[in-house]
């Protein structure tokens, strides 16, 4: 009876999910973000894309917020990637790029767009950017030296050898 009541209490605690209140920015979008597919380059991952100011006002000190998950322990780490140029006039476009070690981070999540020195979040729209280029696999030629003389049988009753 005691174990049953403990189990029921644990099940009830696990069923009650905390209510998450969305604190994201409200209102019309001020920026449109294109997120390129990450590319691999000699042990590094390059994440980037384009940001377009779709509002009627200037956006200053723009940066992109990313959440990176470590491969070792799975803990998330947040990074702000600056947009170049950092100030965008209406209908102007800027780019962002971040180079990471492929062995350190396993996944990347786009969190949002930040403006001003206070890193204030703004409303945005997003879409897919450039596709990753197809990776080429270089053909390798493997030369295996055969034992014995050219034209001679490798394994004969007179010359027995182990065949792999």
N, C-alpha and C positions, 0 to 999 in steps of 0.2 A: 504494500500500500504506500509506504514512504517513497520508494523508488518511482512509483507511478506518478505521485504528486510532484516530485522533483522534475520528472520528464515533462509533465504537462506545463509546468511553470517555464521550463526552458523553451518549449515549443511556442508558447504565447509570447515570450520575450523576443524570439527570432522572427515572429510574424509581424510584430509592430515595427513598421519602417518609419524612420524619422521623416517629417515633412520638409521637403526642400523648397525654399522660396527662391524663385529666379530673380537675381539681382542684376541681370544684364541691362544694357542701355535700352531705353524706349525711344520711340519716335521714328521719323523717316531716316533711312540710311544715308550716311555722309560719305562713305567710301565703298568701292567695289574691289574685292581682293581676288586675284587669280592665283591659285596654289599649284605650282608645278610639281610633277612627280619627282621624288628624290632620285638623284643620280649617284652612281658609284664611280669612284675614281681612285685607284691605287690605295685601297684601304680607308678611304674617306667617303663620307656621304655628304652631298651638297643639297641643301634645301633652299628653295627660293621661289620667287614669283613676282607679280606686279600688283601695284596698288593705284587705283584711279580715284581722284577726288570727284565725286558726283554731286557735291553740294554747291551752293552759291557763295560759300565763304572759304577763306584760306584755312588750311589745316597745317598746324605747325608742330614740330618735334614728333613726327609720326614714327611709330614703332609697331612691330608685330609681336604678339605674345604667343609663345610656343611652350608646350609641356613635353619634356623629354623624359623617357623612361629608361633608367639604367639597366644594363644587361645583368650585372652582378646581383643586385638585390631587388630590382624591380621598383625602386622608389622613384617617384616623379620629381623632376626638377624644372622650374620655370625659367625661361630666358626671354629677354626682350631683344629683338633684332631690329636695328635701325633701318628706316627706309631712306634711300638716296634718290633725290634730294630730300632733306627732312621737312621742308616746307613746300606744300603743294597748293598752287592756285587752283581755282575752279577749272575742271576738265583737264587738269594736268596729271601726268602719270609718273610714278616712281617705282623703283625696284628694291627688293630685299634679298639677301643671300646669307646663308650660314653654313660653314664647313665644319663637320663633326667627324670624330673617329668612329668608324663602323664597329669597332670592337667595344666601345664604351656604351653606346646607346642602341636600344632595340626598336623603339617606336617613337613616333612624333605625333603630337596632337595640336591642331591649330586652335588657339583660345580666343583671339580677337585682335582688335586694333586699338592702340592707345595713342593719345595726343597730349600735348602740353608737358610741362615739367612735372606735373603731379601724376602723370600716367593715367589720365582719365580715360575710361573706356567709352567708345562711341559705337553707334549703331552702324552696321555694315551689311553688305551682301557678299557672297563668295561663290566661286565657281572653279572648275578645273582649268588648269593652265596647260603648259606644254607637256606633251607625253615624253616619257623616257625613250632615248634612242635605243634601237635594238642592239644588243650586245653581240659582238662577234667572237666566235670561238676559233682561235688559231689552230689549224691542223698541225699535229705533231707527227713527225716521221720517226719511227722507232726501228733501228737496224739491229737485228739479232745475228750474231756470228754463229755459224753452225760448226760443230766439231768435225774434224776429218778433212780430207782433201776434196777439192771440187770434183764432182761427178762420182764420188765414192758413196756407197751405202753407209748409213750411220750405224745401223744395227744389223749385223749378220751373225750366223752361227760361229764364224771364225773370230769375229770382233764384237762380242755382246756388250751393249751399254744400256744403262737404265733410261727408259723413255719417260719423260714427265707426263 
